[in-house]
Amino acid sequence: MTTPVCTGASRAASATAGHHPHPPYASFSSYVRARGPVLLRTARSLTANPCDAEDLLQTALAKTYVAWERIEDHRALDGYVRRALLNTRTSQWRKRKVDEFACEELPERETLPAPDPAEQQSLHDAMWRAVLKLPDRQRAMVVLRYYEDLSEAQTAEVLGVSIGTVKSAVSRALGKLREDPELTPVR
């Protein structure tokens, strides 16, 4: 884990640039040295990858460093850093949606037997016959919603009805399709 502390080379560069030769917050450096291992354990509990935990802690410590002057009670620093860890990790989850994990072997895809084309055609035909039995208005809504893949709002606009009308008519139509005796074995 690295910490935002000036190294010898950066101190020399800072001194020649007219900056103070020590880090602005020596107490921050002391805090990181003292509490770093405990905070790293917390970061590791939030991630599955030790490298990600180090990055997470580094980001949280950078946020803490920026806010160092505003933190009034330095006895509550662990809580502040933990909150920064959690907030940073939550942001990462929202951005990624999926964590990536390194593994030694690639998992093999489970192969399902290919569906029988004759059964598929038979099911398709039975479904279409059941749809054709629906009243015209319900059939139109089911076709637009599920065959044309329009949203409820788009279906309502095409048919000149309210979204509520589309919802209730499609619900009734699906109920009728569930009750169709030709589709009963499919369930």
WOJOGI-V91400 format. One record per run of one state. SS is the DSSP state (H for helix, E for strand, L for the rest). FROM is the first residue (numbers start at 1). LEN is the number of residues. If there is no record, write none. Layout:
<<SS	FROM	LEN> <SS	FROM	LEN>>
This chain:
<<L	1	7> <H	8	9> <L	17	9> <H	26	21> <L	47	3> <H	50	17> <L	67	1> <H	68	3> <L	71	3> <H	74	23> <L	97	20> <H	117	16> <L	133	3> <H	136	12> <L	148	4> <H	152	8> <L	160	3> <H	163	17> <L	180	4> <H	184	3> <L	187	1>>
